Amino acid sequence: MAIADLQTALQNIDTAIVNMTANPKPSYSINGQAVQWGEFYSQLMKSRQDLANQLVLAQGPGEDVWEGLT
């Protein structure tokens, strides 16, 4: 995945998490289909971490510049 694609996917997940936490919903079951919002939230957080790790790897090694005074 390109860096721009990873950043877009990460932003989309962040938006979904913000919306989900701003308007929490209970888990429920209708006609045999269950909706588990807590599980969905956990999946979003795992996906976010995975994408963040991929983004770090795609951006390559970083360089820290330290400056000292004596």
mmCIF file of the N, C-alpha and C atoms, coordinates in Angstrom:
data_MODEL
# 
_entry.id   MODEL 
# 
loop_
_atom_site.group_PDB 
_atom_site.id 
_atom_site.type_symbol 
_atom_site.label_atom_id 
_atom_site.label_alt_id 
_atom_site.label_comp_id 
_atom_site.label_asym_id 
_atom_site.label_entity_id 
_atom_site.label_seq_id 
_atom_site.pdbx_PDB_ins_code 
_atom_site.Cartn_x 
_atom_site.Cartn_y 
_atom_site.Cartn_z 
_atom_site.occupancy 
_atom_site.B_iso_or_equiv 
_atom_site.pdbx_formal_charge 
_atom_site.auth_seq_id 
_atom_site.auth_comp_id 
_atom_site.auth_asym_id 
_atom_site.auth_atom_id 
_atom_site.pdbx_PDB_model_num 
ATOM 1   N N  . MET A 1 1  ? 0.837   -1.185  0.000  1.00 0.00 ? 1  MET A N  1 
ATOM 2   C CA . MET A 1 1  ? 0.000   0.000   0.000  1.00 0.00 ? 1  MET A CA 1 
ATOM 3   C C  . MET A 1 1  ? 0.880   1.245   0.000  1.00 0.00 ? 1  MET A C  1 
ATOM 4   N N  . ALA A 1 2  ? 0.456   2.235   -0.728 1.00 0.00 ? 2  ALA A N  1 
ATOM 5   C CA . ALA A 1 2  ? 1.188   3.495   -0.761 1.00 0.00 ? 2  ALA A CA 1 
ATOM 6   C C  . ALA A 1 2  ? 0.967   4.256   0.548  1.00 0.00 ? 2  ALA A C  1 
ATOM 7   N N  . ILE A 1 3  ? 1.902   5.126   0.856  1.00 0.00 ? 3  ILE A N  1 
ATOM 8   C CA . ILE A 1 3  ? 1.818   5.901   2.098  1.00 0.00 ? 3  ILE A CA 1 
ATOM 9   C C  . ILE A 1 3  ? 0.522   6.699   2.157  1.00 0.00 ? 3  ILE A C  1 
ATOM 10  N N  . ALA A 1 4  ? 0.137   7.320   1.043  1.00 0.00 ? 4  ALA A N  1 
ATOM 11  C CA . ALA A 1 4  ? -1.106  8.107   1.024  1.00 0.00 ? 4  ALA A CA 1 
ATOM 12  C C  . ALA A 1 4  ? -2.321  7.229   1.309  1.00 0.00 ? 4  ALA A C  1 
ATOM 13  N N  . ASP A 1 5  ? -2.318  6.003   0.779  1.00 0.00 ? 5  ASP A N  1 
ATOM 14  C CA . ASP A 1 5  ? -3.433  5.073   1.022  1.00 0.00 ? 5  ASP A CA 1 
ATOM 15  C C  . ASP A 1 5  ? -3.495  4.674   2.493  1.00 0.00 ? 5  ASP A C  1 
ATOM 16  N N  . LEU A 1 6  ? -2.329  4.429   3.084  1.00 0.00 ? 6  LEU A N  1 
ATOM 17  C CA . LEU A 1 6  ? -2.284  4.076   4.508  1.00 0.00 ? 6  LEU A CA 1 
ATOM 18  C C  . LEU A 1 6  ? -2.779  5.229   5.366  1.00 0.00 ? 6  LEU A C  1 
ATOM 19  N N  . GLN A 1 7  ? -2.375  6.447   5.021  1.00 0.00 ? 7  GLN A N  1 
ATOM 20  C CA . GLN A 1 7  ? -2.812  7.617   5.783  1.00 0.00 ? 7  GLN A CA 1 
ATOM 21  C C  . GLN A 1 7  ? -4.321  7.809   5.661  1.00 0.00 ? 7  GLN A C  1 
ATOM 22  N N  . THR A 1 8  ? -4.860  7.606   4.462  1.00 0.00 ? 8  THR A N  1 
ATOM 23  C CA . THR A 1 8  ? -6.308  7.740   4.256  1.00 0.00 ? 8  THR A CA 1 
ATOM 24  C C  . THR A 1 8  ? -7.061  6.678   5.051  1.00 0.00 ? 8  THR A C  1 
ATOM 25  N N  . ALA A 1 9  ? -6.587  5.441   5.007  1.00 0.00 ? 9  ALA A N  1 
ATOM 26  C CA . ALA A 1 9  ? -7.238  4.356   5.752  1.00 0.00 ? 9  ALA A CA 1 
ATOM 27  C C  . ALA A 1 9  ? -7.199  4.639   7.249  1.00 0.00 ? 9  ALA A C  1 
ATOM 28  N N  . LEU A 1 10 ? -6.073  5.152   7.726  1.00 0.00 ? 10 LEU A N  1 
ATOM 29  C CA . LEU A 1 10 ? -5.935  5.486   9.144  1.00 0.00 ? 10 LEU A CA 1 
ATOM 30  C C  . LEU A 1 10 ? -6.897  6.602   9.533  1.00 0.00 ? 10 LEU A C  1 
ATOM 31  N N  . GLN A 1 11 ? -7.028  7.609   8.698  1.00 0.00 ? 11 GLN A N  1 
ATOM 32  C CA . GLN A 1 11 ? -7.973  8.704   8.962  1.00 0.00 ? 11 GLN A CA 1 
ATOM 33  C C  . GLN A 1 11 ? -9.411  8.203   8.983  1.00 0.00 ? 11 GLN A C  1 
ATOM 34  N N  . ASN A 1 12 ? -9.738  7.289   8.066  1.00 0.00 ? 12 ASN A N  1 
ATOM 35  C CA . ASN A 1 12 ? -11.093 6.727   8.028  1.00 0.00 ? 12 ASN A CA 1 
ATOM 36  C C  . ASN A 1 12 ? -11.403 5.950   9.298  1.00 0.00 ? 12 ASN A C  1 
ATOM 37  N N  . ILE A 1 13 ? -10.447 5.169   9.770  1.00 0.00 ? 13 ILE A N  1 
ATOM 38  C CA . ILE A 1 13 ? -10.657 4.421   11.011 1.00 0.00 ? 13 ILE A CA 1 
ATOM 39  C C  . ILE A 1 13 ? -10.772 5.374   12.191 1.00 0.00 ? 13 ILE A C  1 
ATOM 40  N N  . ASP A 1 14 ? -9.938  6.410   12.219 1.00 0.00 ? 14 ASP A N  1 
ATOM 41  C CA . ASP A 1 14 ? -10.029 7.399   13.298 1.00 0.00 ? 14 ASP A CA 1 
ATOM 42  C C  . ASP A 1 14 ? -11.396 8.061   13.318 1.00 0.00 ? 14 ASP A C  1 
ATOM 43  N N  . THR A 1 15 ? -11.919 8.387   12.148 1.00 0.00 ? 15 THR A N  1 
ATOM 44  C CA . THR A 1 15 ? -13.250 8.999   12.056 1.00 0.00 ? 15 THR A CA 1 
ATOM 45  C C  . THR A 1 15 ? -14.320 8.043   12.574 1.00 0.00 ? 15 THR A C  1 
ATOM 46  N N  . ALA A 1 16 ? -14.226 6.776   12.207 1.00 0.00 ? 16 ALA A N  1 
ATOM 47  C CA . ALA A 1 16 ? -15.196 5.775   12.669 1.00 0.00 ? 16 ALA A CA 1 
ATOM 48  C C  . ALA A 1 16 ? -15.131 5.629   14.189 1.00 0.00 ? 16 ALA A C  1 
ATOM 49  N N  . ILE A 1 17 ? -13.922 5.640   14.752 1.00 0.00 ? 17 ILE A N  1 
ATOM 50  C CA . ILE A 1 17 ? -13.772 5.517   16.207 1.00 0.00 ? 17 ILE A CA 1 
ATOM 51  C C  . ILE A 1 17 ? -14.351 6.730   16.914 1.00 0.00 ? 17 ILE A C  1 
ATOM 52  N N  . VAL A 1 18 ? -14.086 7.921   16.383 1.00 0.00 ? 18 VAL A N  1 
ATOM 53  C CA . VAL A 1 18 ? -14.629 9.149   16.985 1.00 0.00 ? 18 VAL A CA 1 
ATOM 54  C C  . VAL A 1 18 ? -16.153 9.113   16.964 1.00 0.00 ? 18 VAL A C  1 
ATOM 55  N N  . ASN A 1 19 ? -16.733 8.752   15.825 1.00 0.00 ? 19 ASN A N  1 
ATOM 56  C CA . ASN A 1 19 ? -18.195 8.685   15.724 1.00 0.00 ? 19 ASN A CA 1 
ATOM 57  C C  . ASN A 1 19 ? -18.774 7.631   16.659 1.00 0.00 ? 19 ASN A C  1 
ATOM 58  N N  . MET A 1 20 ? -18.097 6.511   16.755 1.00 0.00 ? 20 MET A N  1 
ATOM 59  C CA . MET A 1 20 ? -18.579 5.418   17.594 1.00 0.00 ? 20 MET A CA 1 
ATOM 60  C C  . MET A 1 20 ? -18.554 5.804   19.074 1.00 0.00 ? 20 MET A C  1 
ATOM 61  N N  . THR A 1 21 ? -17.504 6.489   19.503 1.00 0.00 ? 21 THR A N  1 
ATOM 62  C CA . THR A 1 21 ? -17.405 6.860   20.912 1.00 0.00 ? 21 THR A CA 1 
ATOM 63  C C  . THR A 1 21 ? -18.262 8.077   21.244 1.00 0.00 ? 21 THR A C  1 
ATOM 64  N N  . ALA A 1 22 ? -18.523 8.915   20.250 1.00 0.00 ? 22 ALA A N  1 
ATOM 65  C CA . ALA A 1 22 ? -19.380 10.085  20.485 1.00 0.00 ? 22 ALA A CA 1 
ATOM 66  C C  . ALA A 1 22 ? -20.845 9.684   20.606 1.00 0.00 ? 22 ALA A C  1 
ATOM 67  N N  . ASN A 1 23 ? -21.225 8.622   19.896 1.00 0.00 ? 23 ASN A N  1 
ATOM 68  C CA . ASN A 1 23 ? -22.607 8.136   19.908 1.00 0.00 ? 23 ASN A CA 1 
ATOM 69  C C  . ASN A 1 23 ? -22.623 6.634   20.173 1.00 0.00 ? 23 ASN A C  1 
ATOM 70  N N  . PRO A 1 24 ? -22.295 6.231   21.400 1.00 0.00 ? 24 PRO A N  1 
ATOM 71  C CA . PRO A 1 24 ? -22.230 4.789   21.685 1.00 0.00 ? 24 PRO A CA 1 
ATOM 72  C C  . PRO A 1 24 ? -23.597 4.121   21.553 1.00 0.00 ? 24 PRO A C  1 
ATOM 73  N N  . LYS A 1 25 ? -23.547 2.874   21.104 1.00 0.00 ? 25 LYS A N  1 
ATOM 74  C CA . LYS A 1 25 ? -24.772 2.094   20.934 1.00 0.00 ? 25 LYS A CA 1 
ATOM 75  C C  . LYS A 1 25 ? -24.630 0.786   21.701 1.00 0.00 ? 25 LYS A C  1 
ATOM 76  N N  . PRO A 1 26 ? -25.726 0.256   22.191 1.00 0.00 ? 26 PRO A N  1 
ATOM 77  C CA . PRO A 1 26 ? -25.662 -1.034  22.879 1.00 0.00 ? 26 PRO A CA 1 
ATOM 78  C C  . PRO A 1 26 ? -25.579 -2.178  21.865 1.00 0.00 ? 26 PRO A C  1 
ATOM 79  N N  . SER A 1 27 ? -25.061 -3.302  22.312 1.00 0.00 ? 27 SER A N  1 
ATOM 80  C CA . SER A 1 27 ? -25.080 -4.507  21.480 1.00 0.00 ? 27 SER A CA 1 
ATOM 81  C C  . SER A 1 27 ? -26.502 -5.042  21.471 1.00 0.00 ? 27 SER A C  1 
ATOM 82  N N  . TYR A 1 28 ? -26.905 -5.651  20.357 1.00 0.00 ? 28 TYR A N  1 
ATOM 83  C CA . TYR A 1 28 ? -28.273 -6.160  20.262 1.00 0.00 ? 28 TYR A CA 1 
ATOM 84  C C  . TYR A 1 28 ? -28.351 -7.308  19.262 1.00 0.00 ? 28 TYR A C  1 
ATOM 85  N N  . SER A 1 29 ? -29.498 -7.956  19.238 1.00 0.00 ? 29 SER A N  1 
ATOM 86  C CA . SER A 1 29 ? -29.747 -9.058  18.316 1.00 0.00 ? 29 SER A CA 1 
ATOM 87  C C  . SER A 1 29 ? -31.127 -8.880  17.700 1.00 0.00 ? 29 SER A C  1 
ATOM 88  N N  . ILE A 1 30 ? -31.177 -8.971  16.375 1.00 0.00 ? 30 ILE A N  1 
ATOM 89  C CA . ILE A 1 30 ? -32.449 -8.858  15.659 1.00 0.00 ? 30 ILE A CA 1 
ATOM 90  C C  . ILE A 1 30 ? -32.533 -10.006 14.655 1.00 0.00 ? 30 ILE A C  1 
ATOM 91  N N  . ASN A 1 31 ? -33.608 -10.754 14.727 1.00 0.00 ? 31 ASN A N  1 
ATOM 92  C CA . ASN A 1 31 ? -33.844 -11.862 13.793 1.00 0.00 ? 31 ASN A CA 1 
ATOM 93  C C  . ASN A 1 31 ? -32.637 -12.783 13.670 1.00 0.00 ? 31 ASN A C  1 
ATOM 94  N N  . GLY A 1 32 ? -32.008 -13.066 14.780 1.00 0.00 ? 32 GLY A N  1 
ATOM 95  C CA . GLY A 1 32 ? -30.886 -13.992 14.787 1.00 0.00 ? 32 GLY A CA 1 
ATOM 96  C C  . GLY A 1 32 ? -29.546 -13.380 14.409 1.00 0.00 ? 32 GLY A C  1 
ATOM 97  N N  . GLN A 1 33 ? -29.522 -12.100 14.048 1.00 0.00 ? 33 GLN A N  1 
ATOM 98  C CA . GLN A 1 33 ? -28.262 -11.427 13.728 1.00 0.00 ? 33 GLN A CA 1 
ATOM 99  C C  . GLN A 1 33 ? -27.863 -10.549 14.903 1.00 0.00 ? 33 GLN A C  1 
ATOM 100 N N  . ALA A 1 34 ? -26.671 -10.780 15.390 1.00 0.00 ? 34 ALA A N  1 
ATOM 101 C CA . ALA A 1 34 ? -26.177 -10.019 16.538 1.00 0.00 ? 34 ALA A CA 1 
ATOM 102 C C  . ALA A 1 34 ? -25.241 -8.904  16.076 1.00 0.00 ? 34 ALA A C  1 
ATOM 103 N N  . VAL A 1 35 ? -25.348 -7.773  16.717 1.00 0.00 ? 35 VAL A N  1 
ATOM 104 C CA . VAL A 1 35 ? -24.450 -6.653  16.481 1.00 0.00 ? 35 VAL A CA 1 
ATOM 105 C C  . VAL A 1 35 ? -23.738 -6.385  17.803 1.00 0.00 ? 35 VAL A C  1 
ATOM 106 N N  . GLN A 1 36 ? -22.444 -6.643  17.823 1.00 0.00 ? 36 GLN A N  1 
ATOM 107 C CA . GLN A 1 36 ? -21.630 -6.470  19.025 1.00 0.00 ? 36 GLN A CA 1 
ATOM 108 C C  . GLN A 1 36 ? -20.743 -5.236  18.848 1.00 0.00 ? 36 GLN A C  1 
ATOM 109 N N  . TRP A 1 37 ? -21.174 -4.107  19.369 1.00 0.00 ? 37 TRP A N  1 
ATOM 110 C CA . TRP A 1 37 ? -20.429 -2.863  19.173 1.00 0.00 ? 37 TRP A CA 1 
ATOM 111 C C  . TRP A 1 37 ? -19.082 -2.876  19.879 1.00 0.00 ? 37 TRP A C  1 
ATOM 112 N N  . GLY A 1 38 ? -19.001 -3.522  21.023 1.00 0.00 ? 38 GLY A N  1 
ATOM 113 C CA . GLY A 1 38 ? -17.727 -3.606  21.737 1.00 0.00 ? 38 GLY A CA 1 
ATOM 114 C C  . GLY A 1 38 ? -16.698 -4.385  20.942 1.00 0.00 ? 38 GLY A C  1 
ATOM 115 N N  . GLU A 1 39 ? -17.132 -5.465  20.322 1.00 0.00 ? 39 GLU A N  1 
ATOM 116 C CA . GLU A 1 39 ? -16.239 -6.272  19.492 1.00 0.00 ? 39 GLU A CA 1 
ATOM 117 C C  . GLU A 1 39 ? -15.807 -5.495  18.247 1.00 0.00 ? 39 GLU A C  1 
ATOM 118 N N  . PHE A 1 40 ? -16.744 -4.759  17.661 1.00 0.00 ? 40 PHE A N  1 
ATOM 119 C CA . PHE A 1 40 ? -16.426 -3.943  16.487 1.00 0.00 ? 40 PHE A CA 1 
ATOM 120 C C  . PHE A 1 40 ? -15.403 -2.862  16.849 1.00 0.00 ? 40 PHE A C  1 
ATOM 121 N N  . TYR A 1 41 ? -15.581 -2.252  18.009 1.00 0.00 ? 41 TYR A N  1 
ATOM 122 C CA . TYR A 1 41 ? -14.630 -1.237  18.484 1.00 0.00 ? 41 TYR A CA 1 
ATOM 123 C C  . TYR A 1 41 ? -13.234 -1.860  18.643 1.00 0.00 ? 41 TYR A C  1 
ATOM 124 N N  . SER A 1 42 ? -13.171 -3.032  19.215 1.00 0.00 ? 42 SER A N  1 
ATOM 125 C CA . SER A 1 42 ? -11.885 -3.723  19.387 1.00 0.00 ? 42 SER A CA 1 
ATOM 126 C C  . SER A 1 42 ? -11.233 -4.010  18.037 1.00 0.00 ? 42 SER A C  1 
ATOM 127 N N  . GLN A 1 43 ? -12.028 -4.423  17.064 1.00 0.00 ? 43 GLN A N  1 
ATOM 128 C CA . GLN A 1 43 ? -11.505 -4.683  15.728 1.00 0.00 ? 43 GLN A CA 1 
ATOM 129 C C  . GLN A 1 43 ? -10.971 -3.404  15.084 1.00 0.00 ? 43 GLN A C  1 
ATOM 130 N N  . LEU A 1 44 ? -11.687 -2.306  15.268 1.00 0.00 ? 44 LEU A N  1 
ATOM 131 C CA . LEU A 1 44 ? -11.225 -1.021  14.734 1.00 0.00 ? 44 LEU A CA 1 
ATOM 132 C C  . LEU A 1 44 ? -9.896  -0.613  15.359 1.00 0.00 ? 44 LEU A C  1 
ATOM 133 N N  . MET A 1 45 ? -9.778  -0.794  16.666 1.00 0.00 ? 45 MET A N  1 
ATOM 134 C CA . MET A 1 45 ? -8.538  -0.420  17.346 1.00 0.00 ? 45 MET A CA 1 
ATOM 135 C C  . MET A 1 45 ? -7.379  -1.290  16.870 1.00 0.00 ? 45 MET A C  1 
ATOM 136 N N  . LYS A 1 46 ? -7.610  -2.579  16.677 1.00 0.00 ? 46 LYS A N  1 
ATOM 137 C CA . LYS A 1 46 ? -6.553  -3.466  16.177 1.00 0.00 ? 46 LYS A CA 1 
ATOM 138 C C  . LYS A 1 46 ? -6.161  -3.075  14.755 1.00 0.00 ? 46 LYS A C  1 
ATOM 139 N N  . SER A 1 47 ? -7.152  -2.797  13.916 1.00 0.00 ? 47 SER A N  1 
ATOM 140 C CA . SER A 1 47 ? -6.870  -2.375  12.543 1.00 0.00 ? 47 SER A CA 1 
ATOM 141 C C  . SER A 1 47 ? -6.090  -1.075  12.530 1.00 0.00 ? 47 SER A C  1 
ATOM 142 N N  . ARG A 1 48 ? -6.437  -0.167  13.445 1.00 0.00 ? 48 ARG A N  1 
ATOM 143 C CA . ARG A 1 48 ? -5.737  1.109   13.525 1.00 0.00 ? 48 ARG A CA 1 
ATOM 144 C C  . ARG A 1 48 ? -4.272  0.894   13.877 1.00 0.00 ? 48 ARG A C  1 
ATOM 145 N N  . GLN A 1 49 ? -4.008  0.021   14.839 1.00 0.00 ? 49 GLN A N  1 
ATOM 146 C CA . GLN A 1 49 ? -2.631  -0.266  15.244 1.00 0.00 ? 49 GLN A CA 1 
ATOM 147 C C  . GLN A 1 49 ? -1.851  -0.906  14.099 1.00 0.00 ? 49 GLN A C  1 
ATOM 148 N N  . ASP A 1 50 ? -2.484  -1.853  13.407 1.00 0.00 ? 50 ASP A N  1 
ATOM 149 C CA . ASP A 1 50 ? -1.831  -2.507  12.274 1.00 0.00 ? 50 ASP A CA 1 
ATOM 150 C C  . ASP A 1 50 ? -1.485  -1.501  11.173 1.00 0.00 ? 50 ASP A C  1 
ATOM 151 N N  . LEU A 1 51 ? -2.427  -0.612  10.854 1.00 0.00 ? 51 LEU A N  1 
ATOM 152 C CA . LEU A 1 51 ? -2.173  0.403   9.834  1.00 0.00 ? 51 LEU A CA 1 
ATOM 153 C C  . LEU A 1 51 ? -1.082  1.379   10.264 1.00 0.00 ? 51 LEU A C  1 
ATOM 154 N N  . ALA A 1 52 ? -1.095  1.766   11.527 1.00 0.00 ? 52 ALA A N  1 
ATOM 155 C CA . ALA A 1 52 ? -0.070  2.668   12.034 1.00 0.00 ? 52 ALA A CA 1 
ATOM 156 C C  . ALA A 1 52 ? 1.307   2.025   11.922 1.00 0.00 ? 52 ALA A C  1 
ATOM 157 N N  . ASN A 1 53 ? 1.406   0.734   12.229 1.00 0.00 ? 53 ASN A N  1 
ATOM 158 C CA . ASN A 1 53 ? 2.673   0.019   12.101 1.00 0.00 ? 53 ASN A CA 1 
ATOM 159 C C  . ASN A 1 53 ? 3.116   -0.060  10.632 1.00 0.00 ? 53 ASN A C  1 
ATOM 160 N N  . GLN A 1 54 ? 2.174   -0.340  9.736  1.00 0.00 ? 54 GLN A N  1 
ATOM 161 C CA . GLN A 1 54 ? 2.495   -0.391  8.311  1.00 0.00 ? 54 GLN A CA 1 
ATOM 162 C C  . GLN A 1 54 ? 2.970   0.965   7.808  1.00 0.00 ? 54 GLN A C  1 
ATOM 163 N N  . LEU A 1 55 ? 2.353   2.032   8.300  1.00 0.00 ? 55 LEU A N  1 
ATOM 164 C CA . LEU A 1 55 ? 2.729   3.385   7.896  1.00 0.00 ? 55 LEU A CA 1 
ATOM 165 C C  . LEU A 1 55 ? 4.153   3.701   8.338  1.00 0.00 ? 55 LEU A C  1 
ATOM 166 N N  . VAL A 1 56 ? 4.488   3.333   9.550  1.00 0.00 ? 56 VAL A N  1 
ATOM 167 C CA . VAL A 1 56 ? 5.851   3.557   10.050 1.00 0.00 ? 56 VAL A CA 1 
ATOM 168 C C  . VAL A 1 56 ? 6.858   2.812   9.187  1.00 0.00 ? 56 VAL A C  1 
ATOM 169 N N  . LEU A 1 57 ? 6.553   1.559   8.850  1.00 0.00 ? 57 LEU A N  1 
ATOM 170 C CA . LEU A 1 57 ? 7.460   0.772   8.010  1.00 0.00 ? 57 LEU A CA 1 
ATOM 171 C C  . LEU A 1 57 ? 7.571   1.359   6.602  1.00 0.00 ? 57 LEU A C  1 
ATOM 172 N N  . ALA A 1 58 ? 6.454   1.824   6.055  1.00 0.00 ? 58 ALA A N  1 
ATOM 173 C CA . ALA A 1 58 ? 6.455   2.381   4.699  1.00 0.00 ? 58 ALA A CA 1 
ATOM 174 C C  . ALA A 1 58 ? 7.245   3.680   4.618  1.00 0.00 ? 58 ALA A C  1 
ATOM 175 N N  . GLN A 1 59 ? 7.266   4.439   5.700  1.00 0.00 ? 59 GLN A N  1 
ATOM 176 C CA . GLN A 1 59 ? 7.970   5.715   5.698  1.00 0.00 ? 59 GLN A CA 1 
ATOM 177 C C  . GLN A 1 59 ? 9.473   5.536   5.848  1.00 0.00 ? 59 GLN A C  1 
ATOM 178 N N  . GLY A 1 60 ? 9.894   4.336   6.177  1.00 0.00 ? 60 GLY A N  1 
ATOM 179 C CA . GLY A 1 60 ? 11.315  4.057   6.268  1.00 0.00 ? 60 GLY A CA 1 
ATOM 180 C C  . GLY A 1 60 ? 11.909  4.498   7.586  1.00 0.00 ? 60 GLY A C  1 
ATOM 181 N N  . PRO A 1 61 ? 13.212  4.243   7.706  1.00 0.00 ? 61 PRO A N  1 
ATOM 182 C CA . PRO A 1 61 ? 13.875  4.587   8.968  1.00 0.00 ? 61 PRO A CA 1 
ATOM 183 C C  . PRO A 1 61 ? 13.916  6.096   9.174  1.00 0.00 ? 61 PRO A C  1 
ATOM 184 N N  . GLY A 1 62 ? 13.740  6.474   10.398 1.00 0.00 ? 62 GLY A N  1 
ATOM 185 C CA . GLY A 1 62 ? 13.783  7.892   10.736 1.00 0.00 ? 62 GLY A CA 1 
ATOM 186 C C  . GLY A 1 62 ? 15.166  8.295   11.187 1.00 0.00 ? 62 GLY A C  1 
ATOM 187 N N  . GLU A 1 63 ? 15.359  9.565   11.306 1.00 0.00 ? 63 GLU A N  1 
ATOM 188 C CA . GLU A 1 63 ? 16.640  10.070  11.765 1.00 0.00 ? 63 GLU A CA 1 
ATOM 189 C C  . GLU A 1 63 ? 16.391  11.102  12.856 1.00 0.00 ? 63 GLU A C  1 
ATOM 190 N N  . ASP A 1 64 ? 16.970  10.867  14.010 1.00 0.00 ? 64 ASP A N  1 
ATOM 191 C CA . ASP A 1 64 ? 16.855  11.810  15.108 1.00 0.00 ? 64 ASP A CA 1 
ATOM 192 C C  . ASP A 1 64 ? 18.112  12.657  15.147 1.00 0.00 ? 64 ASP A C  1 
ATOM 193 N N  . VAL A 1 65 ? 17.931  13.951  15.271 1.00 0.00 ? 65 VAL A N  1 
ATOM 194 C CA . VAL A 1 65 ? 19.072  14.854  15.366 1.00 0.00 ? 65 VAL A CA 1 
ATOM 195 C C  . VAL A 1 65 ? 19.091  15.391  16.785 1.00 0.00 ? 65 VAL A C  1 
ATOM 196 N N  . TRP A 1 66 ? 20.210  15.173  17.442 1.00 0.00 ? 66 TRP A N  1 
ATOM 197 C CA . TRP A 1 66 ? 20.383  15.633  18.812 1.00 0.00 ? 66 TRP A CA 1 
ATOM 198 C C  . TRP A 1 66 ? 21.485  16.695  18.822 1.00 0.00 ? 66 TRP A C  1 
ATOM 199 N N  . GLU A 1 67 ? 21.255  17.702  19.590 1.00 0.00 ? 67 GLU A N  1 
ATOM 200 C CA . GLU A 1 67 ? 22.232  18.768  19.687 1.00 0.00 ? 67 GLU A CA 1 
ATOM 201 C C  . GLU A 1 67 ? 22.522  19.023  21.152 1.00 0.00 ? 67 GLU A C  1 
ATOM 202 N N  . GLY A 1 68 ? 23.763  19.030  21.515 1.00 0.00 ? 68 GLY A N  1 
ATOM 203 C CA . GLY A 1 68 ? 24.116  19.218  22.908 1.00 0.00 ? 68 GLY A CA 1 
ATOM 204 C C  . GLY A 1 68 ? 24.966  20.461  23.114 1.00 0.00 ? 68 GLY A C  1 
ATOM 205 N N  . LEU A 1 69 ? 24.900  20.965  24.304 1.00 0.00 ? 69 LEU A N  1 
ATOM 206 C CA . LEU A 1 69 ? 25.710  22.134  24.670 1.00 0.00 ? 69 LEU A CA 1 
ATOM 207 C C  . LEU A 1 69 ? 26.667  21.735  25.786 1.00 0.00 ? 69 LEU A C  1 
ATOM 208 N N  . THR A 1 70 ? 27.853  22.257  25.724 1.00 0.00 ? 70 THR A N  1 
ATOM 209 C CA . THR A 1 70 ? 28.810  21.992  26.804 1.00 0.00 ? 70 THR A CA 1 
ATOM 210 C C  . THR A 1 70 ? 29.319  23.282  27.380 1.00 0.00 ? 70 THR A C  1 
# 
